[in-house]
Amino acid sequence: MLIAAVLCLCAAVASAALGVRALARPAPAAGTQQVLRAVAPTQLAAAVMLAAGGVVALSDQHYIGLLVLCVAGAVGTVTMGVWQVARYANGRLRGCQRSSEGPCATCTLSCR
């Protein structure tokens, strides 16, 4: 269980660092950085879940089910967050491509 605790806590720190890094940068006007910034809240939520899983693994009573639930919840949260952001970005890009006023006349995304 010590190995699982260390892995969960390291993953929590990495996820939190990536989320904070994306939020600490200046707000981008468009592009990939905007998408990464939109995923940051789900990364922070996953960091909290992974930290909870690490604490559960370090506790005296080993609750394997709770550890698995924390890890699965973190993975599911990030997966759904990325999916939602991808749907949003895809919708904006499709609206951009349909514009009759020229490329990217109605949005700030790059239409490449």
N, C-alpha and C positions, 0 to 999 in steps of 0.2 A: 504493500500500500504506500510505502514511502516513495517508490518510483512514480506511482500514479499521482501522488500529491505534488512532487517536484514538477512533473510534466504539466499538470493543470496550472500550477502557479506560474511557470515559465510562459505557458501559452496565454495566461491572463495578462501578464506584464507586456508581452509582445502585442497582443490585441489592443490593450489600453494605450500603448505607445503609438501605434499606428493611428488610432482614433484621435488622440490628442494632437498628434502631428498634423493630421488633415484639418482639424479645427483651428489650430494655431496659425496656420498660413493665412495670408490675406484672401478674402473671398474672390475666387476667379470669376471672370466674366462669362467664360464658356469653356467647353471641352472636357477633357478627361478629368481635370482637377475638380471640376464641379461635381462630377459623378462620384469621385472618391470622397469628397466632402459630404455628400449626401449619405454615404454608407457609414460615416464615422459614428453616428449615434448607435447603430446596431453593433458596431465593434465594441463600443464602451459597455453596452448591455451584455455582450458575450463575455467581456472581461470580468464583469461582476459575477456572472454565472460560473465561469471557470475558477475564479477565486473561491467561490463558495464550495465548488467541488474539491478544490485543494484543501480547504479547511476540513471538510467532511472526511477526506482521506487521511488527514493528520490526526483526527480525533481518536480517542481510545476505542470507541466502538466502531467497527468497520461496517458501514452501511453501503454495500456495493450498489444496491439499487438506486440510492440517492446520488451517488457519484455518477453513475451512468445517466441518470436523469439530468444532472447538471451539465454534463458534457454534451448530451444529445440536445438539450435545450439551447446551449450556446451555438452549436453547429446549425441547428434549425433556425435560430434567430438571424444569424449572419446570412444563411442561404436565402431566407425570405426577404431580408433587407436588400440584398443584392438583386434579387429577382424584381422587387418593386421598383428599385432605381433604374434597372434596365428597361422595364416596361415604360417608365416615365420618359427616359431618354429616347427610346425608340419612337414614342408618340410625338415627341418634339421634333425629332429628325424627320419623320414622315410628313408632318405639317410643314416643315421647312422645304422639303422637296416638292410639295404640291403648290408652292407659291408661284403665282404667275408673274410676279414683279421682279423676277431674277433670283439668282441663288442667295439664299439666306436673307432675304429682304424682311421677313417677318420674325426672325428669331436670331439668337446670338450664337447658335451652334454652328460648327463648321460642317458643311454638307459634302465633305469628301468621302 
